[in-house]
């Protein structure tokens, strides 16, 4: 999705396993137009290590090429249960 128009996109994950948090920065180098529409930005894969449950919440911000804020929408939180 972020490679629309042949633009190079950088993907920088920051994983804090102790806090149970993943931050992901995605940028389109030298882009003056931006990406538009809908599409997959990132996918997270988990390896279960023990039974239990957790709530997964996705939140974020986005900016247009000029730096102005762009409204983004995410799915509601989900509960994952490992048995």
C-alpha positions in Angstrom: 0.0 0.0 0.0 2.7 2.5 1.0 4.7 1.8 -2.2 2.0 3.3 -4.5 3.4 5.1 -7.5 6.7 3.3 -7.2 7.7 5.4 -4.1 10.3 3.8 -1.7 8.8 3.2 1.7 10.8 2.6 4.9 9.4 0.4 7.6 10.9 0.8 11.1 9.6 -1.5 13.9 10.4 -0.9 17.6 9.5 -3.9 19.8 9.3 -3.6 23.6 8.5 -7.2 24.7 8.6 -6.3 28.4 5.9 -3.7 27.9 4.0 -5.8 25.3 4.2 -2.9 22.8 5.1 -2.7 19.1 5.6 0.7 17.5 5.9 0.9 13.7 7.0 3.9 11.7 6.3 3.9 8.0 7.6 6.7 5.7 7.5 7.4 2.0 10.9 8.9 1.0 10.7 12.1 -1.0 7.0 11.7 -1.6 5.1 14.9 -2.5 1.7 13.2 -3.1 1.1 10.6 -0.4 -0.7 7.2 -0.5 -4.5 7.1 -0.6 -7.2 4.5 -0.3 -7.3 1.4 1.8 -4.7 -1.4 2.2 -2.5 -3.4 4.6 0.0 -1.3 6.4 1.5 -3.9 8.7 0.9 -7.5 9.9 1.9 -8.8 13.3 2.5 -12.5 13.9 2.6 -13.9 17.4 4.1 -17.1 18.8 2.1 -18.4 21.8 4.3 -19.3 24.7 1.6 -20.1 27.3 -2.2 -20.2 27.7 -3.8 -16.9 28.5 -5.5 -13.9 27.0 -4.7 -10.4 25.9 -6.4 -7.4 24.3 -4.8 -6.2 21.1 -5.4 -2.5 20.4 -4.2 -0.6 17.3 -3.8 3.2 17.4 -1.8 5.7 15.5 -1.4 9.0 13.7 -0.7 9.9 10.1 0.6 13.0 8.3 0.2 14.2 4.8 3.3 15.1 2.8 2.9 18.8 4.0 2.9 17.6 7.6 -0.8 18.2 8.2 -2.7 15.6 10.2 -4.7 12.9 8.3 -7.6 11.1 9.9 -7.0 7.3 10.2 -9.4 4.6 11.3 -8.6 1.3 12.9 -10.5 -1.8 13.9 -11.8 -2.0 17.4 -9.7 -3.8 20.1 -9.8 -7.6 19.9 -9.3 -10.2 22.6 -6.9 -13.0 21.7 -7.1 -16.2 23.8 -4.5 -19.0 23.8 -5.7 -22.3 25.2 
